[in-house]
Amino acid sequence: MKFKQFTGSGRFRVAVALLIAALFMVTWVLGSTVMAATGDVFAVGRNFSGGDAFRITAAGTVVTTAPVVLHRTTAATGRAITNTEEIVGVTSTSVARIMYLPPSSTCLPGQEITIKDESGGAASNNIGLYGVDGGSDAIDGASSASITSNYGKITVYTDGAGNWFTR
């Protein structure tokens, strides 16, 4: 195996070396394909179609070729959303639904949650989105936001300090 010699600052070389060492350990522990070098590119693992899961180019750019799979849950009734959920599909809008966001302080800054009307009935029975327990966290400075169109969605992200923002 021939590896490309990295040039650049000492910090960059150390960061790349640490990343490569971590990737070796992950692939060894998981028993997946060992890191291989092809020309100027380092490739790690395998994606679903047998290609590289991700690779690092000679310029230091990380390129992913594997799909990003988000954590999707469903809700047939109104409920509290947890900080581990990324997509919440509301599967019943036979009546209006109220969904509560997790406390933003329990989420990472930039963390996103999408609430989607999967039933196609939100125009008749809206889906309300509120800060935790209906109060303390604001959504774009307001206490709530709503999905009012069939198959509509709201994607929000947090600053991790009491605020949610629509995207």
Number of C-alpha atoms within 10 A of each C-alpha: 6 9 12 13 8 16 10 8 8 10 9 13 15 12 11 15 13 12 13 16 12 12 17 18 14 16 15 13 9 10 10 13 15 17 20 17 16 12 12 15 18 20 23 24 22 17 14 10 9 9 13 20 18 17 20 19 16 15 11 14 10 14 13 15 15 16 9 7 7 9 11 14 14 15 19 14 16 18 14 17 21 15 17 14 17 20 18 21 19 25 16 21 23 14 14 16 21 18 24 19 25 20 21 23 15 14 19 14 15 13 16 19 25 17 28 22 25 20 16 17 23 27 16 14 18 21 29 18 24 24 24 19 14 15 12 14 25 21 21 14 10 14 15 19 17 18 21 17 16 18 16 19 20 17 15 21 20 24 15 17 14 17 21 28 17 14 10
